Amino acid sequence: MNFADRLVAACAAKDSVVCVGIDPRLDAIPAELLQSAIRDQGETPEAAASAVLEFSKRVIDVTAEDAVAVKPQVAFFERLGPAGMQAYHDVIGHAHARGLLVISDIKRSDIGSTAEAYADGHLGSIVIGSKVVFPWRTDAVTVSPYLGSDGLRPFIREAMRHQGGVFALVKTSNPSSVELQDLKVDGRPIYERVAAWLAEHAPDLMGDSGYSSLGAVVGVTFPQELERLRAMMPRNILLIPGYGAQGGTAADAAPAFNDDGLGAIVNASRSVIFAYGGSNVTGDWGRAVAVAARKMREELNRVRK
Amino acid sequence: MNFADRLVAACAAKDSVVCVGIDPRLDAIPAELLQSAIRDQGETPEAAASAVLEFSKRVIDVTAEDAVAVKPQVAFFERLGPAGMQAYHDVIGHAHARGLLVISDIKRSDIGSTAEAYADGHLGSIVIGSKVVFPWRTDAVTVSPYLGSDGLRPFIREAMRHQGGVFALVKTSNPSSVELQDLKVDGRPIYERVAAWLAEHAPDLMGDSGYSSLGAVVGVTFPQELERLRAMMPRNILLIPGYGAQGGTAADAAPAFNDDGLGAIVNASRSVIFAYGGSNVTGDWGRAVAVAARKMREELNRVRK
């Protein structure tokens, strides 16, 4: 089933547009998780990866009722070396087991034949001898547009083959996104050029829901731009980062939704997954995470219909 | 020692500006390597990763005399799942053991606090309990500028701490690089904006050689742009992809070099590492790879002084 359709169905079934960002920063996860892993495996990347995996699984478990998707940020796994990448792989499997869609925040891009390798591995399959293997098996990925369309097309092709989704960076949530993305070409910012391309190619991955699995990343930290980009890309699913720790509020996110209350999911990472406070927390830290996800869901539901 | 200084010293010692791109495409490496790995490990990602590692190590061994650096393209390792990432890690170690500099072609970028995680992991170190660990320990990375300077600065900071290098994408070698990179803002293409930023920040990573470890990726497939970008960024090391299979020649690469014959390294992947022809090759396929690297070195030496 088409990724956008699966996402829309999950939003309806759970009455939610929440995406939980799995950004397991080693210095912010409960310290007792790392200490316990070190007791078993020593002060090794394997111990760090185990702690990060345990943390991520628990976050997934306690937010699965309120979230439609999780967005693992691969940087926080990659930071731990090969063992971290195994943990990242296992996080995807765990989220699937809990019925969540997985959007891998990889922001990859490269020339066409290399982009194909990324696309195969993350969204699709590879052939080894006579066997077909799905190396990462995620549902959707984020991609960067700096290399132009031949860096994006391989991801779209793989998404077509495997009912996946592709979210291209349009207007990112960070302060310096203005430096390149807002430069004006013939009176129009670069990010609108990217948006126009995505709107034009939305039909390539259109679902029965009327939404396309070719999505766009638009930061909630720029609400005016968000409103305009929603209008420019009415059928592309928007992935909206920047909620919570980066300063974005539910009111800021409101323009992301169409009149049907759909068309976007909002991601929070730090404000939800570290809702328990400092890493010296003990006891049932998952409770605070669950509460934060529930609160986010309710706040967003108030503004979207 | 500063990365640019190490690179300049290697260019002088080996009389070479060759960078060999380690792009181990599973369907292009000698089939007997994969068959042998499958006999030992079954039709698994682990077997594929072993074959790719064996291939990469042999390529490194036979080109180490003629190349100053290798550029592993992480996509072809990442495509194989977690086992592929372990192979990528081991390739870096092998290249170092052969005295080569390693430029990891990762094209990463993200918002500041996430870019830090990539930068720590690839260029720097992480702390696990009381231990300092270097997860990937490469010499330099490629990064994408779409998110602006706060996505680049963490890489520059880590490069400063650990004598690393950072190559930002300026003008990539693929045909559709024109779509975004060539858009004109106030009469000047976007890629020149990026180049101007890199030239301005070159002093941050300046070496005693007069070259900066803050480098730029400029495709050899656009020789006119290359000439202008060389002039705009006189002290930034240029990493020039697109040689060989993508159509670039030594004559096209000539404008990349300063009057001292330095300031750039040229990368070839397919035309060197697959110089033996089809994957059905048997016997000493490494010989053809060595010959291709030697030929490339000589061709480039003729145009750079």
Boltz contact constraints between the chains, C-beta under 6 A:
constraints:
  - contact:
      token1: [A, 38]
      token2: [B, 129]
      max_distance: 6.0
  - contact:
      token1: [A, 43]
      token2: [B, 128]
      max_distance: 6.0
  - contact:
      token1: [A, 43]
      token2: [B, 129]
      max_distance: 6.0
  - contact:
      token1: [A, 43]
      token2: [B, 131]
      max_distance: 6.0
  - contact:
      token1: [A, 45]
      token2: [B, 133]
      max_distance: 6.0
  - contact:
      token1: [A, 48]
      token2: [B, 128]
      max_distance: 6.0
  - contact:
      token1: [A, 73]
      token2: [B, 114]
      max_distance: 6.0
  - contact:
      token1: [A, 75]
      token2: [B, 110]
      max_distance: 6.0
  - contact:
      token1: [A, 75]
      token2: [B, 114]
      max_distance: 6.0
  - contact:
      token1: [A, 75]
      token2: [B, 117]
      max_distance: 6.0
  - contact:
      token1: [A, 75]
      token2: [B, 118]
      max_distance: 6.0
  - contact:
      token1: [A, 76]
      token2: [B, 117]
      max_distance: 6.0
  - contact:
      token1: [A, 78]
      token2: [B, 121]
      max_distance: 6.0
  - contact:
      token1: [A, 79]
      token2: [B, 117]
      max_distance: 6.0
  - contact:
      token1: [A, 79]
      token2: [B, 120]
      max_distance: 6.0
  - contact:
      token1: [A, 79]
      token2: [B, 121]
      max_distance: 6.0
  - contact:
      token1: [A, 80]
      token2: [B, 135]
      max_distance: 6.0
  - contact:
      token1: [A, 81]
      token2: [B, 135]
      max_distance: 6.0
  - contact:
      token1: [A, 82]
      token2: [B, 85]
      max_distance: 6.0
  - contact:
      token1: [A, 82]
      token2: [B, 86]
      max_distance: 6.0
  - contact:
      token1: [A, 82]
      token2: [B, 89]
      max_distance: 6.0
  - contact:
      token1: [A, 85]
      token2: [B, 82]
      max_distance: 6.0
  - contact:
      token1: [A, 85]
      token2: [B, 85]
      max_distance: 6.0
  - contact:
      token1: [A, 86]
      token2: [B, 82]
      max_distance: 6.0
  - contact:
      token1: [A, 89]
      token2: [B, 82]
      max_distance: 6.0
  - contact:
      token1: [A, 107]
      token2: [B, 110]
      max_distance: 6.0
  - contact:
      token1: [A, 110]
      token2: [B, 75]
      max_distance: 6.0
  - contact:
      token1: [A, 110]
      token2: [B, 107]
      max_distance: 6.0
  - contact:
      token1: [A, 111]
      token2: [B, 174]
      max_distance: 6.0
  - contact:
      token1: [A, 114]
      token2: [B, 73]
      max_distance: 6.0
  - contact:
      token1: [A, 114]
      token2: [B, 75]
      max_distance: 6.0
  - contact:
      token1: [A, 117]
      token2: [B, 75]
      max_distance: 6.0
  - contact:
      token1: [A, 117]
      token2: [B, 76]
      max_distance: 6.0
  - contact:
      token1: [A, 117]
      token2: [B, 79]
      max_distance: 6.0
  - contact:
      token1: [A, 118]
      token2: [B, 75]
      max_distance: 6.0
  - contact:
      token1: [A, 120]
      token2: [B, 79]
      max_distance: 6.0
  - contact:
      token1: [A, 121]
      token2: [B, 78]
      max_distance: 6.0
  - contact:
      token1: [A, 121]
      token2: [B, 79]
      max_distance: 6.0
  - contact:
      token1: [A, 128]
      token2: [B, 43]
      max_distance: 6.0
  - contact:
      token1: [A, 128]
      token2: [B, 48]
      max_distance: 6.0
  - contact:
      token1: [A, 129]
      token2: [B, 38]
      max_distance: 6.0
  - contact:
      token1: [A, 129]
      token2: [B, 43]
      max_distance: 6.0
  - contact:
      token1: [A, 131]
      token2: [B, 43]
      max_distance: 6.0
  - contact:
      token1: [A, 133]
      token2: [B, 45]
      max_distance: 6.0
  - contact:
      token1: [A, 135]
      token2: [B, 80]
      max_distance: 6.0
  - contact:
      token1: [A, 135]
      token2: [B, 81]
      max_distance: 6.0
  - contact:
      token1: [A, 144]
      token2: [B, 144]
      max_distance: 6.0
  - contact:
      token1: [A, 144]
      token2: [B, 146]
      max_distance: 6.0
  - contact:
      token1: [A, 146]
      token2: [B, 144]
      max_distance: 6.0
  - contact:
      token1: [A, 146]
      token2: [B, 146]
      max_distance: 6.0
  - contact:
      token1: [A, 147]
      token2: [B, 172]
      max_distance: 6.0
  - contact:
      token1: [A, 147]
      token2: [B, 174]
      max_distance: 6.0
  - contact:
      token1: [A, 148]
      token2: [B, 176]
      max_distance: 6.0
  - contact:
      token1: [A, 148]
      token2: [B, 177]
      max_distance: 6.0
  - contact:
      token1: [A, 148]
      token2: [B, 179]
      max_distance: 6.0
  - contact:
      token1: [A, 148]
      token2: [B, 180]
      max_distance: 6.0
  - contact:
      token1: [A, 149]
      token2: [B, 176]
      max_distance: 6.0
  - contact:
      token1: [A, 149]
      token2: [B, 179]
      max_distance: 6.0
  - contact:
      token1: [A, 150]
      token2: [B, 174]
      max_distance: 6.0
  - contact:
      token1: [A, 150]
      token2: [B, 176]
      max_distance: 6.0
  - contact:
      token1: [A, 172]
      token2: [B, 147]
      max_distance: 6.0
  - contact:
      token1: [A, 174]
      token2: [B, 111]
      max_distance: 6.0
  - contact:
      token1: [A, 174]
      token2: [B, 147]
      max_distance: 6.0
  - contact:
      token1: [A, 174]
      token2: [B, 150]
      max_distance: 6.0
  - contact:
      token1: [A, 176]
      token2: [B, 148]
      max_distance: 6.0
  - contact:
      token1: [A, 176]
      token2: [B, 149]
      max_distance: 6.0
  - contact:
      token1: [A, 176]
      token2: [B, 150]
      max_distance: 6.0
  - contact:
      token1: [A, 177]
      token2: [B, 148]
      max_distance: 6.0
  - contact:
      token1: [A, 179]
      token2: [B, 148]
      max_distance: 6.0
  - contact:
      token1: [A, 179]
      token2: [B, 149]
      max_distance: 6.0
  - contact:
      token1: [A, 180]
      token2: [B, 148]
      max_distance: 6.0
  - contact:
      token1: [A, 183]
      token2: [B, 185]
      max_distance: 6.0
  - contact:
      token1: [A, 185]
      token2: [B, 183]
      max_distance: 6.0
  - contact:
      token1: [A, 185]
      token2: [B, 185]
      max_distance: 6.0
